[in-house]
Amino acid sequence: MSTKTLLKAAFLFLIFSLAGPLRAAADQPLLFGSVAMDTPAVMQKRLLPLTSYLSKALGRPVVLKLSTNMPEAINALVANEVDIAYLTPVAYVDARARSDVQLIVKTVTDKQPFFKLMIVVLENSPIRKVEDLAGKSFAFGDRAALLQRAVVVGAGMPLERLGKYDFLDHYDNVVRSVLVGDFDAGIVIDSTAYRWRGKGVRILYSSKNLPPYNIAGSSKLDRATQTKLRDALLRLDPAKPEHKQIITALSEAYSGFAATKDAEYEIVRKLIKPFKK
């Protein structure tokens, strides 16, 4: 056998030996994590339409691997236990500080590429301004969500002036605790405030515009897959009924996704810095 024939045979052997692992890698599911805005069961319902869409768009299974709280979600992304994750601004900033996670897209709320945090009280509450919160009870969401505390303090209410405060994990828990009178006020994301406004609660205070929730990839996620994910998410068009169902399943206030970059989240780093231990 000639040298040329041997080289050709060796080349073909190499190609076919690599084809199996390459096909296996393409068939490997992408694991999709998330912060726990609601219970894992509710988050699964909210995210399943999106992961189903991404599975078809990528030609590769995208499977949910949910966390029960924000620190757990951050750790999963940093440790490469998930490939992508739906994160709060603070969760992204924390994950980025610990690992080379990459922003893929940010969410768009009511056609605006930002969100707000809002303080809510009962509709008939005598509390009419932030100063009236002094000595009152106050509900926060996740203990790790430092941006909530930063917004309250930034609104002019130091935490030590509150009568008491506690952390109730999820935004819906915060609203319900105000509705039943367990707390005088609480802070929630704008979409939750709008959903409950006129149903027993009133918006007392709204923060300035903040960089929104986002989807980020782990340090092990290759650039080609990042690009495919970004393109698929940016293609979601709320004008198309089938796309709108996917978007609004995640949040009724969402109207799609937009491109983003790390510099947009610098304001979050500055706001939460005083609350970092």
N, C-alpha and C positions, 0 to 999 in steps of 0.2 A: 504494500500500500504506500502510495506516495506521501511525501510530507504535506502537500497541499490537501490531499484527501483527509489525512489525520487531523489537520487543523480545522477543516470544515466539520468533521465529525465531533471534535471537541467543542466547537462553537455551538453546534446544534444541541449537544448534551447540556451545555451550560444554560442555553435558552429554555429548554424544556424543564430542566431541574428548578429554574427560578420561577417558571410559570405557575407552579402549584402554590408556593408561598405567596406570590403576588395576588393570585385569585383569592387565596384565603384571607389576605389582609383586606381586600376589597369587600369581602363578605362579612368581615368582623363588624359587629354593631358599634355604632357611635353611642356612647352613654351620655345622656342628657340630664344634668342635675339642676337644682333650683333652690333658691331661698324659700323659706316656709312662710309665705304671706298668709296662707290658710293651712288647714290640716293637710297631711299628705294625700288623703283621699280626694279632697277638693282640688288640690294642685294637680293631681293626676288627671282629673276631669278637664281642667282648664288647659293643660298642656298637650293632651293626647292628639287633638286635631292638628297641632303644629308639628309634632313629631311624625305623625302619619304623612303629612305633606312633605316634610323634609326627607323621609324615607324614599318617597317616590321621586322627588327632585334629584336626590343624590344617587339613586339606584343602590341604596345600602341601608340596612336597618338602623333606625335611630330609636333607642330604647331609653325610657325614663329610669333614673335611679335617684329617687328623691331623698331629701334630708328633712329632719324634724325641726331644725332650727338653723339660724344664720351661721354661727360658727362651724357647724357640721358641714354646711354647704360650701363654705369657703375652704375648709380643710380638704374636702373631696376634690375640689378643682386644683388646689395647690399640690396635692399628693398624686395628681393624675389618676384618681379613682373614677373621675368622669372626664369626658372629652370636651364638653361644652356645658355652660350653665347660664341660667336666667338669674341675674343678680341685681340687687339694689345698688345705688351708687357707692355706699359705704362698703358693701361686700366686695365690689370690684376693686376699690382703692386698697382695701386690706389684702386681697388676694394678689394684686399687682405688686404690693410692697414685699411679698414673700416669694413670688415666683414670676417667671416671664409669661404671665397670662396675657392674652391678646384680645382687645375689643373686636367684636365682629360687627355688631349693629347696636343702635340704641332704639328704644321705643318712641313712638309718636303718639301723644295724647291729644285728642280733639284737634288733630292736624297741627299740633304744636310740638316741637322737638325738645320739650322740657316738662317738668312736673312741679307740683307744689305740695308742701305739707300744710295741713290746716288744723287749727284748734276748733273743736266742736263742743257745744253745750246743748242742753235741752232747749227746745223752742221757747218755752215760757220761763227760762232761767233769768234771774235778776242780774246775772253776770253780763255786762254790756261792753266791757273793754278789758284788755289784758290785765290792767292793774287790779281789776276786781277778782283776779284769781288768787291773790294773796290770802293765805290761810285756808284755801280750798283744796279738795282732793283732786288728784290728776292722774290719768291713765296714759301710760306709754305702751308701745308694742313690744318688739323684741329688745331685750336688754342690750344686745350688741349694736342696735341701730342708733349710733351716737348722733346722727344727724337730727333726730327728733329732739334730743335734749338741746343741741346747738340752736335749733330754731326757736324753742321756747325761751331760752336765755336771750337770744338775739331779739326776740319780740319785747323784751323788757321785764321778764319775770325770772329772776334767779331761782334756782331749784330750792334753795333754803328758805325762800319766802312762801313756798307752797305749804299747805297744811300737812299733806302727805302725798306720796306718789308711789306707783307700783308699775310693774311690767307684766303685760297680759299676753304677750307673744304675737297675736294676730290683730290686724286692724278691725275686723268684724267684732272681735272680743271687746275692743276699746269702745266701739259705738254702742254695743249692747250694754256694757257696764254703765255708760252714761244714761242710756234710756231707762234702765231699771233703778237708777239712783245710787248705784254703788260708788260712783265717782261724779264729781261736779263737772268735770271737763276731761277731754282727752285729745290726743293728736293722731291724725290719720292721713293717708295719702289722699290726694285730691279726688281720684276716681271713687273712693269709698265715701268721702264727704258728699259728693254730688249724688251718689246713689241713695244716701239716707236723708239728704236735705228735703225738708217738707214732709218727712215721715217721722217726725219727733225730735229732730236735731236741727240746730242752727249753726252756721259757720261764724265763728267769732273772729278768727284771724287767719290770714293766708300768708305764707312765706313768699319771698321773691322767687323768681324762676330758678330751678335747680336742674343740673344735668340728670337725665332720666335713668330709669331701669334699663338694663342692657343685656345682651347675650355676649359672653366671652368664651374664648377657647383656652384650653390648658396649654402648658408649655410644650407638650408632646404632639399637639395637633399640627400636622404639616400644613404648609402654606397653601398648597393646592386645594386641600379640603376646606381651609378657612375661606378661600375665594369662592368655592362652590356654595358654601353655606351663606356667605354674604350675598351673593347674587340671587340665590333662591329666596332669601328673606326680603330683599329689596324688590323682588318681583311681585310680592303680595300686594294686591291692589284692592282697596276697600270698595271700589266701584263695581267689582265683580262679586256677585253674591256668594260664590263658593269660597272666595278668598276672605270676604268679610266675616264669614262664619268662623274661619280659623283665627283671625285677628281678635275678634270680640269674645271668643271663648276664653282667651287669655285675660282680657279685661274689656268690659263693655265700653270703656272710654278710649281704648286704643284705636288708632286709625292707620296703623302700619309700622314700618321700621325705616330708619334712616342711617346713613353713614355717620361715623363718629371717630374721634381720636382721643387719646389719653389726655391731652392738654385741656379738654373741656371739663375734666373732673378735678382740675387743680383747685377750684373753689371749694369742693367737698373736703379736700385735704386740709385746707386752711380753716374751715368751719369746725371740723372735728378735732383738730390738733389740741385745743385746751382740754378736751375730755379724754385724751389718751393717757393711760397710766404709764 
